[in-house]
Amino acid sequence: MNSYTQATKLHLKTKLGVSGKSVIEEMFFTPPLKIIDPIYEGDVANIMLLSVSAGLMKGDCQDLDIFIGKNSKIKLTSQSFEKVHNTQDGKALRRTIVHVENDAMLDFFPLPVIPFAQSNFENTTQIFLDAKSTLYYSEIFCAGRVSRNEIFDFTRFDSKLHIFIDKKIKLYDNMLLEPENMEFQNMCMFDNYTHYLSLVIKNDMIDFEEFREMVLQEEGNIGVSKHDCFILLRALGRGSEELLNLREKVILECQKRIKIK
């Protein structure tokens, strides 16, 4: 049994403070989630989400509500990998709703999800942007506890991403994996890779062709495409660290080039 209530809620709202720094205006959370006070990197507030549980169990449900106020610059991440334990005949849920106002920037990268054997995990993320919002959003999927050779032994992994601009749907991404119904370790799917990075960028100051040329110079199995005003990067790897490092390197390089311009 879980030591905590199965329904977990977290609310975070930011604004630009009188000091010119982005600050937390409102926050609320129930166990096992917590929010750590910002650590500043220039004018960007780094905020970390903590979970003091051993992971998600059968029947667990997390509801996250995040509001990034006008002119805020927020870097938001989680403290540790999200472990999804054997959910038996049930499932674990996580629902995230994000709003990013005009002239605000959100760099959101929850750490990888690790689905254990016989786990069923359903993740839904809805991001509402204004026309002049800036977004960097990524998810990293791991095929299981690789060190234990527990690869694609989960029951179901379902992750959906919806992104709206001015309340109109602009991007929809659906990742549904059911190992019983499909072989994922073949050359048309994951081959011998075990980790997958999906990065979505909305920044009107980034030139797509320059970005594409920059990324394709990196080593690895990487693809880049453009959809509407979004730049999409997908990469396969054999470990979380290499994909996290790739993400960090790409975004830092983008920001350097924007400053030069």
N, C-alpha and C positions, 0 to 999 in steps of 0.2 A: 504493500500500500504506500501511497505518497505521504510524505510528512507534511505537505503543504496543501492548501486548498487547490483543487484541480483547475479552477478558473482564475487566471492571472491577468491583471490589467496594468497597463503602463500608459501614462499620459505625459507628454513633454511639449512645452511651448517656449519658443525663444523670441527675443526681440533685440533690437540695437539699443544698448544702454546709453545713458547720458555721457559716459566716459568714452563712447565711440567703440566700445567692445560689445560683441554679441554676448548676451546673458540669458540665463534661464528665467523666464517670466512666470511659468507655472510648471509644476511637476507633481505627479501622483503615481504611486506604484504599490502593488501588493506582492507579498512573498510568492516566489523566490526572487523576483526581479528587483533591481535597484538602479539608481542613476547616480553616477559619480560627478562631483562638481567639475566644471570645465578646467582644462589646462590649456593655456594660450600659446599659440604658435603664430606670432605676428598678430594680425587681426582676425585669425581663425580660432574659434573655440572648439577644442577637442573634448567631446563628451563620450563617456563610456557607459554602456549598459552592462550591468552585472547580473548573473544568475547564481544563486547559492545552492542550487539543487544539483543532483547527480545527472540530470538530464530529463527528457520528456518521457512520460510513461503513458500507458493506456488511459484514455479519457482526459488527458491534460489538454488545456486550451489556453493559448496566450493571445491576448488582444493588445496591440500596440497602436497608440494614436500619437502622431508626431506632427507638430505644426511649426514650421520655420518662418518666422516673421520677416517682414520687409527689411532689406539691407543686412539681414543676419548672414554670417558666414560660419557654417557649422560642419565639423568633421565628426561623424557619428559611427562608432563601431561597438562590437561586443567584446566581452572580456575573454571568452574561451569558446572552443568549438561546441556546437550544439549536438549533444548525443541523443539519439532517439532509440530507446530501449525496445525490447520485444513487447509489442502492443497486443499480443495474443489475438483475440477475435475483435479487437477495437482498433482505434487509431488515435494519434496525437495531432493537434491542430495548432497552427499559428496564423493569425490574421493581422496584417499591418496596413494602416492607412496613414499616408503622408501628404501634407500640404506644404508647398513651397511658394511663398509670395514673390511678387516682382522684385528684381534686384537683389534677391537672396540667393545664396549658394549652399547646396547640401552635398557633401561627400559622404555617402552612406555605404559602409561595407561590413555587414554582419559576417562574422567568421564562419568557416565551413560547417555544413550539417553532415553528421556521420550517422547514417541509418544502420542500426545493428540488425542481425539476423531476425527474421520474422517481424520486422517493424513495418508500420503503415503510417506515413507522415503526409499531411496535407498542409501546404503553405500557400497563402494568398496575399499578394502585395498590391495595393492600389496607391498610385502616386498622382497627386493633382498638382499640376504646375500652372503658373501664370506665364504669359507670353515672354516675359523677360527674366524668368527663373533660370538658374544654372544647376545642373544635376550631374553627379557622378554616382552611379549605383551599380553594385556588383553582387553576384551570388557565386559561391563556390560549392559544387557538389562533389562528395566523395562516395565512392562505390561501396564503402563499408569499412570495417576494421581491417585494413590491408595487412597490417603486421601479423594478424591472426589468420590470414588467408580467407577472411570472411568477405568475399567480393561478390556483389550482386546477390546476396542471400536475403535481402529484405523482401517483404511482400509487395509493397507499393510505395512509390515516391511520386507525389503530385505537387508541382510548384507552378503557380500561375502569377504572371506579372501584367498589370494593366497600368498604362501611363496616359494621363489626360492632360491636355493643354486648353485652358479656358473652358473646362468642363466637357471638352470633346475628346473622345478616345482617339489616340494617335498611335499607340503601340500596344500590341498584345502578344505575350510570349507564354507558351504552354509547354511544360516539360513533364510528361507522364511516363513513368518507368514501371513496368510490371514484369519482372524477370521470368515469371512462369509462362508468360505469353510471348516472349521474344528473347532471342539470344543477343546479348549486348557485347560479348567479347568476340566480335568479328570485325573485319576490316571496314565494313560499311557503317559500323556504329563506334564503339569505344576502342576496338582493337585491343591492344595490350595496355591502354591507358586506364587510369583509375580515378582521375580527377578532372573536373571541368569548370572553367571560368566563363561566366557571362558578365560582360561589362557594358553598360549603357551610358552614353555621354550626351548631354544636351548643353552645348556651349557655343553660342553663335560666333565666337571669336576664333574658333578652331577651323582651319582649312582642312577639309576632308582628305584631299590628295596628299597634302604634306603629312597629315596624321598617318595615312595608310602607308606611305613610303617609310616613315619613321618606324612604325610597328613591324613591318615585314622585314626589317633588318635584324630583328630580334631572333634568337634561336628558338625553335619549338614549333609545334603544330598550331598555328595561329591563323585565324581568318578575320577580315575586317570588311564591313559593309555599311551602307548608309540607308536609312529609312526615314523619309520625311526630314525632320530637323535633327534626328538622332544618329549618332555614330555607334555602331555595334561592334564589339570585339568578342570573339569566342576563341578559347584556347583549351587544348587538352594537355594534361601533364601526368606525372607519376607521383606527385606529392603536393601538398597544400602550399608549402613554403615557396616553391618555384612560381606558382601562380599568384600568390600574394605579392611576391617580389616583382613579378611582371606588371601587375596592376599598379603598384606604387611607382615603379620606374616610368611607366607610360604617362601617368597623370602628372608626375613632377616635370617630365619633359614638356608636356603640353603647357603647363603653367609657366615654365621658363620662356617658351616661345611666345606666349601671349604677352608677357611682361616686356620682351624685346620689341614687339610690335607697338 
